[in-house]
């Protein structure tokens, strides 16, 4: 069976080939032009400059300017080389400002798999809103695991209390979580394998795992503040313990396997608390709220 190659990988390969070809041609051009340049400087330019003080000064100034430019470019290249090395150590493969077109570009370039894992606050701006980033992507996945903040828990109240209008923010969060649950229930009805947990800790990271990549944004603090930048980290197959991907994945697994965080039962709308060994402990009715009206995501960073 033939393997389907994503079109962006094909264009990336062509761009790399073109870049290498361009560098090779540039190196050949410089190599072949050096003898002619040296001959011109020695036998044509220098005899003119040697006896002309003004041209000599102009030549020295021009040469000094070129030398400063070359040295600055070398210093800049060295700085970027060190930054690239640091990014490689952290396994950073992409970064962009919040709510910028770069977000969609990063997500399009990620090699999407059949499974998707999300840890968010309400999930509304991530996959539930009509204009959310991952709304269409979720429809292409088979297995989806999601963790959302329990909007009726103590942590949600503490999170809302950090904002200018706590009551309004809390009500908005409850509507957004209700919309996210409705979206996941819709996907489950379409044959997707869905697992949802609600956590009751103050949110800190928004995480989206797809295959060997994780999309990260800090969601700690206030919705009223400026959203944090977004980063994409990759797993290094040859050195799986290197970089930040394993740290974020371990953080998610610890939260997912924490018995304090209940499962959401889509068939009954209950929260199912389990024992450490996995057995059912108790069921609690979840007071699902009203979903927000369609429109631009009210909290895209969530």
Order of alpha helices (4+ residues) and beta strands (2+ residues): alpha-alpha-alpha-beta-alpha-beta-alpha-beta-alpha-alpha-beta-beta-beta-beta-alpha-beta-beta-beta
